[in-house]
Amino acid sequence: MTLKIGKTNQIPAFLAMQVMQDAQRLEATGQDIMHLEVGQPSTPPPDVVNSALSMALGRTASHGYSVALGHPALRQRISAHYQDWYGITPDWNHIAITPGSSLGFAISFLAAFDAGDHIAIATPGYPAYRNLMAALGLVPDLIPARADQAWMPDLEALASSGRLPDGILLASPANPTGVVIADDDLAEICGWCTRHGVRLIMDEIYHGLTYGGRGTTALKFNQDAIIINSFSKYFCMTGWRLGWIILPDDLVDNAEKIAQNLFISAPTPNQFGAIAAFDCYVEFDAHLPRYQDNRDRLLAGLPAEFLGQHAPADGAFYLYTDISAISSNAGDFARRLLHEAGVAVTPGADFDQTEGGRFLRLSYAGSRHTITTAIDRINGWLTTIK
Ligand SMILES: Cc1ncc(COP(=O)(O)O)c(C=O)c1O
């Protein structure tokens, strides 16, 4: 007898994670792989953060649950961080600590929307947005963002399309393009959402990783927005699985109930350890020149046909590049690059199911050695396949 399985079997896999798994399998057989597939810093957080975690492990309170929205001390420190960076102090009671921002999206979607509601997302965009929406019965409305429009989603086209979405989810800096929304444009987008009654969810997890000034938060311009952030990128704490949301007043109760029932609380010792991260801006900022140098090396060292249309990449640590001059099948190309040259990259289909077959995403969060070796290997391999 065939037993029922959920329609979630139709959800596409997260290709970056699959490439990482394939790369690790090859490494287990002794192959040397340069990892440019997953967006995670190759450097650990500073020692004081690790010591704060060790000290937390010595406290009895660390070994139980925290309250569902997270330990007040961390939420208060995050509120102070907004004062440090943006000059605003959100009410810490509106801040929720989540197991990675990934669960922050789940909470936000469940708190603000019902099955069947539409949420507009820019394409290319982070795959988990649309995949998680599909799993929850939400409908992603894809707004194209193209290289010749500086990869900005066209909101006026959305407004004139006849059906406004219930929500819109945007990221700045964006994954995979690295595009940063200028403060003026962000204010404009926030105003557009208010005028049209559309709930804004703003993914700010790459904040701090910008190469031309810090930029501001959407919270300044839209009090109804849900702001999502994480310790995974700027703070180099990817495996700690900690993120946060800043909730508007009308969603705090919903979010709390969902958190209680979905995961009870984020990992408690990590919450205590994470407080120390906000004393380390200098150490975290010190990684920016390396990321920027890695990006510049890729742009200077890869052949022109590998660098077709690409975004300016002035934030995050990704280069999203059109390789159609070399291959019409970026998925196959990425597989060969991994197996034949030992360089792991992510096929664009992860980010754009229509046009992504022409693109690759390269993460430049790794060490200089990783980037320079990858460039040499890509150049060497391309001469063998011509
Ligand atoms: C744009 C974006 N949002 C959210 C996430 C999820 O990150 P985490 O769950 O580690 O906070 C990622 C991870 O790469 C991302 O690129």
The ligand as a Tripos MOL2 file, in Angstrom:
@<TRIPOS>MOLECULE
LIG
   16    16     1     0     0
SMALL
NO_CHARGES

@<TRIPOS>ATOM
      1 C1         20.0120   36.1120    2.0810 C.3       1 LIG1
      2 C2         20.0750   35.0830    3.1640 C.ar      1 LIG1
      3 N1         19.1270   35.0830    4.1080 N.ar      1 LIG1
      4 C3         19.1320   34.1470    5.0880 C.ar      1 LIG1
      5 C4         20.1170   33.1610    5.1670 C.ar      1 LIG1
      6 C5         20.0450   32.1570    6.2680 C.3       1 LIG1
      7 O1         21.1120   32.2780    7.1710 O.3       1 LIG1
      8 P1         21.1210   31.7650    8.6880 P.3       1 LIG1
      9 O2         19.9950   30.8310    8.8790 O.co2     1 LIG1
     10 O3         22.4560   31.0960    8.8500 O.co2     1 LIG1
     11 O4         20.9970   32.9780    9.5440 O.co2     1 LIG1
     12 C6         21.1220   33.1450    4.1970 C.ar      1 LIG1
     13 C7         22.1640   32.1140    4.2270 C.2       1 LIG1
     14 O5         23.0500   32.0350    3.4000 O.2       1 LIG1
     15 C8         21.1010   34.1270    3.1630 C.ar      1 LIG1
     16 O6         22.0300   34.1770    2.2040 O.3       1 LIG1
@<TRIPOS>BOND
     1     1     2 1
     2     2     3 ar
     3     2    15 ar
     4     3     4 ar
     5     4     5 ar
     6     5     6 1
     7     5    12 ar
     8     6     7 1
     9     7     8 1
    10     8     9 2
    11     8    10 1
    12     8    11 1
    13    12    13 1
    14    12    15 ar
    15    13    14 2
    16    15    16 1
@<TRIPOS>SUBSTRUCTURE
     1 LIG1         1 GROUP 0 **** ****
